Amino acid sequence: MRTTWSSEDGVTITLDQLLADTQSVSVKKINVEKLAEKVLNWNDDPREWEKVKSVDLSYPPIVLMSGSDVTRIIDGNHRVQKVIQLGYKEIDAKLISLDKLPIEYEKVFG
C-alpha cells in the first residue's frame, strides 16, 4: 500500500513526493507532549497497534507546524505512538510549515 494524501479537488501528494520535498529540512528535537495532542489513535484497531509495536524509530516523523504549534503529524503517527508508549520526553522530527512547501501542499493539508 502506498501512502498518499488528497484534496477534495483531486490534488494528490505521495509519500515519495513528501520525502523528496522535505529532504533538505533539518531534523530538530520536539517535545512528545506536543505531538501527543495530534497523533492518530485508530480507535483500538488491532492491526494499527501491531504496526506501532514493529515500527522503526530511526526515521524522523514529518510534522506540520504553525509557528511553535503542531498542526498535524503528516508522516510518522505509528512512530509517535510508539515513543509515547515508551515514555520518551522528546524525539527528532522534521518540523515544517506549509509556506516552505510547494503550493499543492496547501491544497491538501491547509
N, C-alpha and C positions, 0 to 999 in steps of 0.2 A: 504494500500500500504506500503510495507516495503522498506526502503531506502537501496540501495546498490550502490557500485561503482565497475566498472570492467575495466580490462586492455584489450588491443586488443588480448592478447594471452589467455584470459579466466580466469585470476585470479580475484576473486570477494571478496570484503570486505563488510560485512553487518554493519549496524548501531550498532547493538548489539556488534559485534566484536570490532568496533571502540571505543565504550563506555567502554568496558572491558579493552582494551589495553591502554586507556588513563585515567583510573580510578585513578591512583596514581599521575597524573600530577596536580601540584598545579595551582590554579586559580590566575591570575595576571591581573592588570589593563592594558588596551591598549587604545590608542587614537583612537577615532571613525574615524577620518580623514584617518588614515592608513588603516582601514577596508573598508572605502567607495570606495577606489580605486579598490577593488577586489570583492565587493558584486555583486551578480547576480541582473539583472534588470527585466527580464521576458518580455520585450517589451510590457508593458502595458496590460498583460494578467490579466483580472479582477479576475479570480479565485485565482491567486497567491497573488494579492494585498489584497484580502479578508483574506487570511491566515495571511498576515502581521498584519492586524488590530487585529486579535484574538490571536496572538501568546503569549505564556507565557515567560516572560523575566527572570524567576528565574533560568533558565538553561544557563550556560555559553556556548557561541559558541566555537567550536574547530577550531583553526586557525593554519594552516601550516606556519611555519616561515623558513626563510633562513637568519641566523644572526638576524638583527633587522628589516628585511624587511618581509612584509606579502606576502606569495606566493599564498595562497588560503584559503578561508573560506571553510573548509571541511563540517562542520555541523553548521547550525545557520544563514543561509543567510536571512531568514524571520525575525529573531530576530535582526540582524544587520540593516536591512532596517527599522524596527520599531524604533530603537534607533536613527537612522539618522532622521527620521520624527519627533521624539520627541525632537530633539535638544541636545541629550546627548553629552558631550565632551569626556568621556571615559566610558568604561564598563569593567566588569570582563570577562575574557576569558581564555580558556586553550590554551596556546601557545606551540606548539610542533615543533620539526624538524624531518625530515624523518630518520635521523640516530639514533634516540631514539626509533624507532618503528620496529616491525618485518619486514623482508625483502620484504614481499609481498606488503607492502605499497609503496615501491619504484617503483614496477611494475605498480601499479595503479595510484599513484599520482606524480611520478617522471618525 
